[in-house]
Amino acid sequence: MLAPTLQKRWDWRAAGNFICGGTGTGLMIIAATLSTMGLNTTAYALLASVLVTAGLGLVWLEIGRPLRSMNVFRNPATSWMTREGMVAILLIPMGLLTFFTESSSLLVLSALPAAFFLFAQARILHMAKGIPAWRTNAINPLILSTGLTEGMGVLLILIGLTAGNIEAFFKGYGWIVALSLVFLRGVAWINYRYSLANNAPEATLKVLERSNIVIVLLGIATPIVLLFMGKHYVAYQLPLAATAGLFMVFCGWFCKYQIIIYAAYYQGFSIAHTPARGGGKSGPGLKPGWRLPQ
Protein backbone atom coordinates (compact mmCIF):
# COMPACT_ATOMS: atom_id res chain seq x y z
CA MET A 1 0.00 0.00 0.00
CA LEU A 2 1.22 3.50 -0.88
CA ALA A 3 -1.13 5.29 1.51
CA PRO A 4 0.20 6.49 4.90
CA THR A 5 -0.20 4.09 7.81
CA LEU A 6 -0.41 4.83 11.53
CA GLN A 7 2.77 4.13 13.47
CA LYS A 8 2.44 1.37 16.06
CA ARG A 9 5.90 1.35 17.65
CA TRP A 10 5.08 4.01 20.25
CA ASP A 11 2.01 3.28 22.37
CA TRP A 12 0.44 4.86 25.46
CA ARG A 13 3.62 4.26 27.44
CA ALA A 14 5.68 6.39 25.09
CA ALA A 15 2.99 9.05 25.19
CA GLY A 16 3.08 8.79 28.98
CA ASN A 17 6.75 9.70 28.98
CA PHE A 18 6.06 12.90 27.08
CA ILE A 19 3.07 13.63 29.28
CA CYS A 20 4.71 12.96 32.65
CA GLY A 21 8.15 14.22 31.68
CA GLY A 22 6.82 17.40 30.10
CA THR A 23 4.52 18.15 33.02
CA GLY A 24 7.22 17.38 35.58
CA THR A 25 9.87 19.56 33.99
CA GLY A 26 7.32 22.29 33.34
CA LEU A 27 6.35 22.18 37.01
CA MET A 28 9.99 22.47 38.07
CA ILE A 29 10.55 25.49 35.84
CA ILE A 30 7.33 27.22 36.88
CA ALA A 31 7.95 26.53 40.58
CA ALA A 32 11.39 28.10 40.22
CA THR A 33 9.93 31.10 38.40
CA LEU A 34 7.22 31.72 40.99
CA SER A 35 9.66 31.26 43.86
CA THR A 36 11.42 34.40 42.62
CA MET A 37 8.05 36.19 42.92
CA GLY A 38 7.60 35.42 46.59
CA LEU A 39 5.68 32.14 46.50
CA ASN A 40 6.75 29.15 48.57
CA THR A 41 7.13 26.48 45.89
CA THR A 42 10.05 24.26 46.91
CA ALA A 43 7.66 21.41 47.83
CA TYR A 44 6.66 21.08 44.18
CA ALA A 45 10.17 19.86 43.34
CA LEU A 46 9.28 16.46 44.79
CA LEU A 47 6.23 16.03 42.58
CA ALA A 48 8.20 17.26 39.57
CA SER A 49 10.87 14.62 40.18
CA VAL A 50 8.24 11.92 40.66
CA LEU A 51 6.55 12.82 37.37
CA VAL A 52 9.82 12.73 35.43
CA THR A 53 10.70 9.39 37.03
CA ALA A 54 7.25 8.01 36.19
CA GLY A 55 7.63 9.05 32.57
CA LEU A 56 10.99 7.35 32.24
CA GLY A 57 9.56 4.32 34.03
CA LEU A 58 6.86 4.03 31.37
CA VAL A 59 9.53 3.95 28.68
CA TRP A 60 11.34 1.24 30.65
CA LEU A 61 8.11 -0.80 30.72
CA GLU A 62 7.68 -0.38 26.98
CA ILE A 63 10.99 -2.11 26.26
CA GLY A 64 10.55 -5.86 25.88
CA ARG A 65 13.93 -6.49 27.49
CA PRO A 66 14.26 -3.82 30.22
CA LEU A 67 18.02 -4.23 30.67
CA ARG A 68 18.43 -2.96 27.13
CA SER A 69 17.34 0.45 28.42
CA MET A 70 20.97 1.04 29.38
CA ASN A 71 21.71 1.36 25.66
CA VAL A 72 20.02 4.75 25.75
CA PHE A 73 23.23 6.24 27.18
CA ARG A 74 25.42 5.15 24.27
CA ASN A 75 24.94 8.05 21.84
CA PRO A 76 25.12 11.46 23.54
CA ALA A 77 26.65 13.03 20.43
CA THR A 78 23.71 12.26 18.15
CA SER A 79 20.70 11.05 20.15
CA TRP A 80 18.26 13.34 21.93
CA MET A 81 16.95 10.29 23.79
CA THR A 82 20.43 9.81 25.23
CA ARG A 83 20.60 13.46 26.23
CA GLU A 84 17.17 13.24 27.82
CA GLY A 85 18.21 10.22 29.89
CA MET A 86 21.53 11.73 30.91
CA VAL A 87 20.06 15.03 32.08
CA ALA A 88 17.44 13.11 34.09
CA ILE A 89 20.28 11.65 36.17
CA LEU A 90 21.05 15.20 37.26
CA LEU A 91 17.50 16.55 37.40
CA ILE A 92 15.84 13.96 39.64
CA PRO A 93 18.36 14.08 42.53
CA MET A 94 18.40 17.88 42.39
CA GLY A 95 14.62 17.93 42.68
CA LEU A 96 14.66 15.59 45.66
CA LEU A 97 17.41 17.59 47.35
CA THR A 98 15.44 20.79 46.78
CA PHE A 99 12.42 19.29 48.50
CA PHE A 100 14.31 18.09 51.56
CA THR A 101 16.43 21.23 51.98
CA GLU A 102 13.63 23.66 51.04
CA SER A 103 16.23 25.71 49.20
CA SER A 104 14.85 28.24 46.73
CA SER A 105 18.30 28.71 45.23
CA LEU A 106 18.59 25.00 44.50
CA LEU A 107 15.09 25.07 43.01
CA VAL A 108 16.18 27.75 40.56
CA LEU A 109 19.25 25.70 39.66
CA SER A 110 17.07 22.62 39.16
CA ALA A 111 15.11 24.52 36.53
CA LEU A 112 18.15 24.43 34.23
CA PRO A 113 18.30 20.65 33.68
CA ALA A 114 14.50 20.65 33.64
CA ALA A 115 14.51 23.09 30.73
CA PHE A 116 17.05 20.97 28.86
CA PHE A 117 14.97 17.82 29.47
CA LEU A 118 11.86 19.51 28.08
CA PHE A 119 13.79 20.76 25.07
CA ALA A 120 15.15 17.26 24.47
CA GLN A 121 11.62 15.87 24.40
CA ALA A 122 10.65 18.37 21.72
CA ARG A 123 13.70 17.46 19.68
CA ILE A 124 13.01 13.72 19.96
CA LEU A 125 9.71 14.21 18.16
CA HIS A 126 11.14 16.70 15.69
CA MET A 127 13.84 14.26 14.58
CA ALA A 128 11.28 11.62 13.56
CA LYS A 129 11.49 12.58 9.90
CA GLY A 130 9.16 9.89 8.59
CA ILE A 131 6.12 11.22 10.47
CA PRO A 132 4.85 14.61 9.23
CA ALA A 133 2.94 15.34 12.46
CA TRP A 134 6.22 15.17 14.40
CA ARG A 135 8.88 16.44 12.02
CA THR A 136 7.45 19.92 11.51
CA ASN A 137 9.44 22.74 13.10
CA ALA A 138 6.25 23.87 14.81
CA ILE A 139 6.34 20.83 17.12
CA ASN A 140 9.16 22.42 19.12
CA PRO A 141 7.31 25.51 20.43
CA LEU A 142 4.17 23.42 20.96
CA ILE A 143 5.90 20.84 23.18
CA LEU A 144 7.78 23.53 25.09
CA SER A 145 4.76 25.78 25.66
CA THR A 146 2.38 22.98 26.62
CA GLY A 147 4.93 21.49 29.04
CA LEU A 148 5.23 24.82 30.83
CA THR A 149 1.46 25.33 30.79
CA GLU A 150 0.89 21.86 32.23
CA GLY A 151 3.41 22.60 34.96
CA MET A 152 1.59 25.80 35.82
CA GLY A 153 -1.67 23.87 35.82
CA VAL A 154 -0.41 21.31 38.34
CA LEU A 155 0.84 24.10 40.56
CA LEU A 156 -2.55 25.83 40.44
CA ILE A 157 -4.38 22.61 41.30
CA LEU A 158 -2.27 22.25 44.45
CA ILE A 159 -1.69 25.92 45.23
CA GLY A 160 -4.07 25.90 48.19
CA LEU A 161 -1.89 23.43 50.09
CA THR A 162 0.58 26.18 51.02
CA ALA A 163 -0.71 29.12 53.04
CA GLY A 164 -0.39 32.49 51.35
CA ASN A 165 0.42 31.21 47.88
CA ILE A 166 -2.97 31.87 46.30
CA GLU A 167 -2.98 35.47 47.52
CA ALA A 168 0.58 36.06 46.33
CA PHE A 169 -0.23 34.49 42.98
CA PHE A 170 -3.04 36.92 42.17
CA LYS A 171 -1.55 39.99 43.86
CA GLY A 172 1.75 39.61 42.04
CA TYR A 173 2.60 38.64 38.50
CA GLY A 174 1.94 34.92 38.85
CA TRP A 175 -1.50 35.04 37.27
CA ILE A 176 -0.10 37.07 34.36
CA VAL A 177 2.55 34.40 33.82
CA ALA A 178 -0.22 31.78 33.74
CA LEU A 179 -2.27 33.81 31.26
CA SER A 180 0.78 34.28 29.07
CA LEU A 181 1.52 30.57 29.03
CA VAL A 182 -2.04 29.68 28.02
CA PHE A 183 -1.95 32.30 25.29
CA LEU A 184 1.44 31.14 23.99
CA ARG A 185 0.26 27.54 23.92
CA GLY A 186 -2.73 28.67 21.89
CA VAL A 187 -0.48 30.47 19.42
CA ALA A 188 1.80 27.41 19.22
CA TRP A 189 -1.20 25.16 18.54
CA ILE A 190 -2.50 27.40 15.76
CA ASN A 191 0.99 27.62 14.27
CA TYR A 192 1.33 23.83 14.48
CA ARG A 193 -1.92 23.22 12.61
CA TYR A 194 -1.05 25.85 10.04
CA SER A 195 2.36 24.26 9.42
CA LEU A 196 0.69 20.94 8.60
CA ALA A 197 -1.95 22.29 6.24
CA ASN A 198 -1.33 20.42 2.96
CA ASN A 199 1.87 19.06 4.57
CA ALA A 200 0.49 15.98 6.31
CA PRO A 201 -1.67 12.96 5.44
CA GLU A 202 -5.43 13.45 5.33
CA ALA A 203 -5.86 11.14 8.33
CA THR A 204 -3.49 13.29 10.42
CA LEU A 205 -5.35 16.47 9.53
CA LYS A 206 -8.69 14.90 10.47
CA VAL A 207 -7.35 13.97 13.92
CA LEU A 208 -6.13 17.51 14.49
CA GLU A 209 -9.42 18.98 13.27
CA ARG A 210 -11.37 16.83 15.74
CA SER A 211 -9.00 17.78 18.55
CA ASN A 212 -9.10 21.49 17.81
CA ILE A 213 -12.44 22.26 19.48
CA VAL A 214 -11.36 20.60 22.74
CA ILE A 215 -7.99 22.34 22.85
CA VAL A 216 -9.28 25.80 21.90
CA LEU A 217 -12.37 25.85 24.14
CA LEU A 218 -11.16 23.90 27.16
CA GLY A 219 -7.41 24.40 26.95
CA ILE A 220 -7.23 28.05 25.93
CA ALA A 221 -10.48 29.98 26.32
CA THR A 222 -11.67 28.40 29.58
CA PRO A 223 -8.45 28.88 31.61
CA ILE A 224 -8.16 32.49 30.46
CA VAL A 225 -11.72 33.25 31.59
CA LEU A 226 -11.23 31.48 34.92
CA LEU A 227 -7.96 33.30 35.66
CA PHE A 228 -9.54 36.68 34.96
CA MET A 229 -12.43 35.74 37.23
CA GLY A 230 -9.98 34.72 39.94
CA LYS A 231 -8.31 38.09 39.75
CA HIS A 232 -11.61 39.91 40.31
CA TYR A 233 -13.45 37.54 42.69
CA VAL A 234 -11.13 37.22 45.66
CA ALA A 235 -13.42 34.94 47.67
CA TYR A 236 -13.35 32.31 44.91
CA GLN A 237 -9.71 32.52 43.90
CA LEU A 238 -8.78 29.05 45.11
CA PRO A 239 -11.47 27.02 43.27
CA LEU A 240 -11.17 29.18 40.16
CA ALA A 241 -7.39 28.75 40.04
CA ALA A 242 -7.61 25.01 40.66
CA THR A 243 -10.24 24.58 37.94
CA ALA A 244 -8.18 26.61 35.49
CA GLY A 245 -5.19 24.45 36.34
CA LEU A 246 -7.20 21.29 35.75
CA PHE A 247 -8.14 22.39 32.25
CA MET A 248 -4.57 23.49 31.52
CA VAL A 249 -3.23 20.06 32.45
CA PHE A 250 -5.98 17.98 30.87
CA CYS A 251 -5.80 19.70 27.50
CA GLY A 252 -2.02 19.53 27.42
CA TRP A 253 -2.16 15.79 28.02
CA PHE A 254 -4.97 15.42 25.49
CA CYS A 255 -2.99 17.32 22.87
CA LYS A 256 0.14 15.20 23.32
CA TYR A 257 -1.79 11.94 23.30
CA GLN A 258 -3.57 12.85 20.07
CA ILE A 259 -0.34 13.86 18.34
CA ILE A 260 1.72 10.87 19.48
CA ILE A 261 -0.88 8.10 19.24
CA TYR A 262 -3.58 9.09 16.74
CA ALA A 263 -2.06 11.69 14.40
CA ALA A 264 1.27 9.92 13.88
CA TYR A 265 0.84 8.63 10.34
CA TYR A 266 3.90 7.80 8.30
CA GLN A 267 4.49 9.89 5.21
CA GLY A 268 3.76 7.03 2.84
CA PHE A 269 4.95 6.94 -0.76
CA SER A 270 4.42 9.11 -3.81
CA ILE A 271 5.49 9.27 -7.43
CA ALA A 272 6.30 12.43 -9.35
CA HIS A 273 4.36 11.29 -12.41
CA THR A 274 2.56 8.22 -13.64
CA PRO A 275 4.33 6.36 -16.44
CA ALA A 276 3.02 6.44 -19.99
CA ARG A 277 2.65 3.55 -22.38
CA GLY A 278 4.70 3.78 -25.55
CA GLY A 279 5.60 7.30 -26.60
CA GLY A 280 2.76 9.13 -24.88
CA LYS A 281 3.10 11.81 -22.25
CA SER A 282 3.38 10.84 -18.62
CA GLY A 283 0.44 11.44 -16.34
CA PRO A 284 0.16 13.47 -13.13
CA GLY A 285 1.89 12.38 -9.95
CA LEU A 286 0.21 10.46 -7.16
CA LYS A 287 0.38 10.93 -3.41
CA PRO A 288 -2.20 8.58 -1.87
CA GLY A 289 -3.76 9.61 1.41
CA TRP A 290 -2.79 13.28 1.18
CA ARG A 291 -5.06 16.30 0.87
CA LEU A 292 -4.68 18.09 -2.44
CA PRO A 293 -3.58 21.76 -2.21
CA GLN A 294 -6.49 24.16 -2.44
Residue pairs with C-beta under 8 A, 6 or more apart in sequence:
1 288
2 268
2 269
2 270
2 286
2 288
2 289
3 201
3 268
3 288
3 289
4 201
4 203
4 204
4 265
4 266
4 267
4 268
4 288
4 289
4 290
5 265
5 266
5 268
6 203
6 262
6 264
6 265
6 266
7 131
7 264
7 265
7 266
10 62
10 260
10 261
10 264
11 62
11 261
12 257
12 261
13 58
13 59
13 61
13 62
14 58
14 59
14 62
14 260
15 256
15 257
15 260
15 261
16 54
16 55
16 58
17 55
17 56
17 58
17 59
17 121
18 55
18 121
18 125
18 143
18 256
18 260
19 55
19 252
19 253
19 256
19 257
20 51
20 52
20 54
20 55
20 58
21 51
21 52
21 55
21 56
21 84
21 117
21 118
21 121
22 55
22 118
22 121
22 143
22 146
22 147
22 150
22 252
22 256
23 51
23 147
23 150
23 151
23 154
23 249
23 252
23 253
24 47
24 48
24 49
24 50
24 51
24 52
24 54
24 55
24 114
24 151
25 48
25 52
25 91
25 114
25 115
25 117
25 118
25 121
25 147
25 151
26 114
26 118
26 147
26 148
26 149
26 150
26 151
26 152
26 154
27 44
27 47
27 48
27 51
27 150
27 151
27 152
27 154
27 155
28 44
28 45
28 48
28 49
28 91
28 95
28 107
28 110
28 111
28 114
28 151
29 111
29 114
29 115
29 118
29 148
29 151
30 148
30 151
30 152
30 155
30 177
31 41
31 42
31 44
31 45
31 48
31 107
31 111
31 151
31 155
32 41
32 107
32 108
32 110
32 111
32 114
33 111
33 177
34 41
34 155
34 169
34 174
34 177
35 41
35 42
35 104
35 107
35 108
36 104
36 108
37 168
37 172
37 173
37 174
38 168
38 172
39 162
39 165
39 168
39 169
39 172
39 174
40 162
40 164
40 165
41 107
41 155
41 162
41 165
42 98
42 99
42 101
42 102
42 103
42 104
42 107
43 99
43 102
43 161
43 162
44 154
44 155
44 158
45 94
45 95
45 96
45 98
45 99
45 107
45 110
46 95
46 96
46 99
47 154
47 158
48 95
48 110
48 114
48 151
49 91
49 92
49 95
49 96
49 99
52 88
52 91
52 92
52 95
52 117
53 92
56 85
56 88
59 69
60 66
60 69
63 69
72 79
72 81
72 82
72 85
73 82
73 85
73 86
74 82
75 82
76 82
76 83
76 86
80 120
80 123
80 124
80 127
81 120
81 124
83 116
83 120
84 117
84 120
84 121
84 124
87 113
87 116
87 117
87 120
88 113
88 117
90 113
91 110
91 113
91 114
91 117
94 106
94 109
94 110
94 113
95 110
97 103
97 106
98 106
98 107
98 110
118 143
118 144
118 147
118 148
119 144
121 143
121 147
122 139
122 140
122 142
122 143
122 144
123 140
125 134
125 139
125 143
125 259
125 260
126 134
126 135
126 136
126 137
126 139
126 140
127 135
128 134
128 135
129 135
130 266
130 267
131 264
131 265
131 266
131 267
132 196
132 199
132 200
132 201
132 204
132 265
132 267
133 139
133 196
133 200
133 204
133 208
133 259
133 263
133 264
133 265
134 259
134 264
136 192
136 195
136 196
136 199
136 200
137 195
138 188
138 191
138 192
138 194
138 195
138 196
139 192
139 259
141 184
141 188
141 191
141 192
142 185
142 188
142 189
142 191
142 192
142 255
143 256
144 188
145 181
145 184
145 185
145 187
145 188
146 185
146 188
146 252
146 255
146 256
147 252
148 181
149 181
149 182
149 184
149 185
149 248
149 252
150 248
150 249
150 252
150 253
152 177
152 178
152 181
152 245
152 248
153 223
153 244
153 245
153 246
153 247
153 248
153 249
153 252
154 245
154 249
155 245
156 169
156 178
156 241
156 242
156 244
156 245
156 248
157 242
157 245
157 246
157 249
159 165
159 166
159 169
159 238
159 241
159 242
159 245
160 166
160 238
160 242
166 237
166 238
166 241
167 237
168 174
169 175
169 241
170 230
170 231
170 234
170 237
170 241
175 227
175 230
175 231
178 223
178 227
178 244
178 248
179 224
179 227
179 228
181 248
182 219
182 220
182 223
182 224
182 227
182 248
183 220
183 224
185 219
185 220
185 252
186 216
186 219
186 220
189 212
189 215
189 216
189 219
189 220
189 255
193 208
193 212
196 204
196 205
196 208
197 205
198 290
198 291
198 292
198 293
198 294
200 263
200 265
200 290
201 265
201 267
201 268
201 289
201 290
201 291
202 289
202 290
202 291
203 263
203 265
203 289
204 263
204 264
204 265
205 291
207 258
207 262
207 263
208 258
208 263
211 254
211 255
211 258
211 263
214 251
214 254
215 251
215 254
215 255
218 247
218 250
218 251
219 247
219 248
219 250
219 251
219 252
219 254
219 255
220 251
222 244
222 247
223 244
223 245
223 247
223 248
226 240
226 241
226 243
226 244
226 247
227 240
227 241
227 244
229 236
229 240
230 236
230 237
230 240
230 241
230 244
233 240
265 289
268 287
268 288
268 289
268 290
269 288
270 285
270 286
270 287
270 288
270 290
271 285
271 286
272 285
273 282
273 283
273 284
273 285
274 282
274 283
274 284
274 285
274 286
275 282
275 283
276 282
276 283
